[in-house]
Amino acid sequence: MRVSTFALGALMVSAVPAFAQDDLVTRGEYLARAGDCTACHTATGGAYMAGGYPFEMPMGTIISSNITPSDQYGIGKWTEAEFADALRKGVRPDGSRLYPAMPYPSYANITDEDIAALYAYFMQIDPVDAAPKVETALDFPFNIPGAMAAWDLLFAGGDPYTADPELTDQQNRGAYLVKGLAHCSTCHTPRNQLMATDNTRFLAGTAVEGWYAPNLTSDDISGLGQWSDAEIASYLQNGHAMGKAQAGGPMADAVQNSLQYLTDQDIAAITAYLRTVPAIRDQGQDTPAWSVTKATPADWTQIEPGMVASDQPGYIAADMTDGAQLYNVACAACHGMTGQGSEDGTFPPLTGNSAVGSANHNNLVMAIVQGIHRTGADGTAVMPAFGEGQSMIHGALDNSQIAAVSNYVTASFGKGDAGLTGDDVSDIMAADSAPWLIEHAKVLFWAGVALAGIVVIALIAWALRRKRTV
């Protein structure tokens, strides 16, 4: 039986596909899909769940661990209680701490029943008797023993999800998935100065690996308020919603590895819950990102080869930075001269497109740089990468050229020329900026040590002076 055909009991918070209760492995496989475990624990070209995936974080590089049932290198000797502590609290059996690249603050919501099913599933997958080839390497002072214990005390260690009496059974099921296994907050909620999710802006959107995880609140302008249930379902299961958006980057991975396998009932539950998330408006936004429906007319004599203005040697120069000409060469074959895309949406339109119409240009730039590589429930979507150093089927564009074509696209099919420069593209590609406290942690640490030393010396001097006067 295919995972995608399993029926869900959506009337319970811990509802799962309607298997016999003793079929924990099959149930656990579905839950592992919902948790998107493979995205982080299966490295590119690596063995299933054997770890080795690198997370480039502001505090250093975190390498995901082997979670196969290998006795020596994985979790083969872990008890179910130890497995639960790792998932919910970020604590290994030896007492060492995981890092919150593993979303254990979200997984704290997982019920005991689902923990048991996940444990049963992971204990029967093929063991891989090897450690990841690269080890986690954090910068000082984040590698100091005990640092994560303090972080966990502040931001982790929640209790399993309990039903909210103000929500329906369906909405509670959706909340359980969104807040727990699907850990949507991990990408879609901004981070505070200590890299914990800022839940005062729950699901309000933030930058992730250069891409922008958009606002998922119920706001009509910045969020999902004007999306239909069918559009949300299509985006989650297929990675696209016609006239709204297409998934790329980490969201494309989530669709491919996880969301496309969820049942219609669970997708409907997620949608129902997202409708209840308090609306948060992006500052300065007054129209939805997808609201531009008409392209600015193009002067083909300035673009098409053989026309008067474009019939010149500079048109085919490898270093040209004319956005219109770059678009014609690199983009128009799929997206059309007027950005209309294909009728069936295989090549998406650039009007009615959130990546093009957004005031945040990360997703447009990253789509050009990295391309789109996604398999959803309704098929595969591929857009070639044009960034230097990417896996390409076309010649690379430098950052100034990517800025130029982005500016042409936003001017012609969005809300106006984005005004990007090559440096702006470099900044976007450099991924997320570190919070001030993280960026200056080393200086602050040694300043704290110096201050503590001054205080100790002052106390000693005071004690000696007091002793002499007694």
C-alpha angles and dihedrals in degrees: 000000000000118000091231092062097057114120118228130217093226095177094080130063091231093038113149136175109303099258126145107276092244092059094085095147095060090044091048091051090057091048092049087054090050089051092049090225093161094061092069104024099047112068121208106282091002133122120277111281092347093126127223099130110140123225111198102210131174089251096049141284119319117197118206116239134240108264098177118115093263109144094214105033106020141031099292094121096043119114120224090255091053090048089052092050091053093048097043104028105023092238123134122214091259090056096253118135131245120221121246093249074090101069097228092143085066096037088058084084093065114115124235090249092055092045088056092051094047091049091051091051098047093047091062102045118103111285117233111208098205137084122231110277092235126052130216111271116191125183123242127300093022091065093061111120111253096025093112092048089062091047092049091050089058103038113015142051102077125163128257114278118277123194117268108230090212092061130072120246090258093049091048090053089051092048090051091055098040095046096035131023097012089045092200090166091066091074105017101049121076119244128238127227091282094049095253119131113272099226092188082078097038111182092349093134136257144182118282123182091335093310124098118239100211133230111281098182123116093260113136094219108031101022141036098293094114096039116104121231089250092053093051091047092049092049093050097044102032104022096241142073114197111243092009120057151323127222121242138162116008092356091056087053091051091052093046099044102031127359099055088061096056117105122252088251093057092045089051090049092052090049092049091051095047087057088064098050108112112258118254119186120214108239113264096005115130103162132039116266090240096049099100104099103167131060123228106252112260125220101229092195087069094049118027117083113251094032118117102259097038098044095097137102094253090066093074097036111129092225098048115136101193102129095205093052092045090051091051092051100040108023115021096076090069106021097036132236090278095040092250096135119201123319093244093048095244086127101035123228118251092216113074086028123134094207091056099039099043122107085224108074099190097104095048092050095043092048089056093043100044103018124218121284112172140144116199134172091279099046146287128312122198130180116174120245117243101183121110112263094021127120099268142179091189133049116280125258119217121232094265090053092048088052091049096051090044090053091050092050094049092045094048103035105016139043099298144303108324091211093221123169131200089260090055090054090050090052092050092048090049085071127219123359117235120248113256094252092051094045092051097034095115094052092044091050094054091042088055091049090050092048091049089050091051091050092050092049091048091051092049091049091048091049093050092047091049091049092054092051095051 
